[in-house]
């Protein structure tokens, strides 16, 4: 996989391939020295296993960078407050995304879902988080939570992408249940 010679659409091209690979898996060996890369993640997502149904992964999570800084997105959602029947607006932040679909196939705008890192106990790291590693304290992150919160971005504004190993995130239907006070 290579970038266009002008370099302007490199991130867009990679994310386009991620969407295509994820769509292929939804419907139905390391070649280089990198064990974690976008190319390797795409290969791992598409590689079959002995049962012929694929490896079960549905998503290639990734991080976007602009001017060497990670893009940390925020999203707001409405969540129930305890058992009162009332709701409140809450905010989440994350540098981890799942590409959902391109808004216009001829452009570089894509809809991204915010994915939250989740500890083995089911919580998400809190506190001040300015760097990607702040979202991954110690060895505690065991999964990703799909949030159902999507943003639309112009990928031509980013200059780097880092892909994580393929996963199957916890479904977004469980996100609101995990946010109740």
Buried (B, 14 or more C-beta within 10 A) or exposed (E): EEEEEEEEBBBBBBBBBBBBBBEEBEEEEEEEEEEEBBBBBBBBBBEEEEEEEBBEBBBBBBBBBEEEEBBBBEBEBEBBEEEEEEEEEBEBBBBBBBBBEBEEEEEBBBBBBBBBBBBEEEEBBEEEBEEBEBBBBEEEBEBBBBBBBBBEBEBBEBBBBBBBEBBBBBEBEEBBEBBEE
